């Protein structure tokens, strides 16, 4: 049998109890906590996650492109020999 928690002493009591057997205080009839899904918070968290994912994708793409630029620069500058006669 599932019970409920006394709001005063935090002990578990029977679901249909009117008085807590530990502290002797009266209990409310509907003391069970209702799971309240706060949709605006979930929506905000979802958009924040999408924004973070998009930012991460942009940073990764920029980093990958920058490495390619650096490889292109080193390909042209390394190993070239200059003719002294042309200058």
C-alpha positions, 0 to 999 in steps of 0.5 A, a space after each residue: 500500500 502506498 502511503 503519504 508523507 506527513 508534512 510536519 514530521 516527514 514520516 510515511 503514514 497510510 494514504 487514508 490517515 487523518 492523523 499522523 501516528 508519529 507526531 499526532 497532528 492532523 493531516 490534510 485529506 489530499 496531501 499527495 504531491 501532484 507532479 506539476 509539469 511546468 511547460 514553459 520551463 520545458 519549452 525554454 530548456 528545449 530551445 536552450 538545448 537546440 541553441 547550444 547544439 547549433 552553436 556547437 555545430 557552428 564552432 565545430 564547422 568553423 574549426 574544421 574549415 580553419 584547419 583546412 585553410 591552414 593546411 592549404 597555406 602550408 601546402 603552398 609555402 612548404 617545399 617551394 624553392 625560389 629561383 634566385 635568377 628571377 628576382 
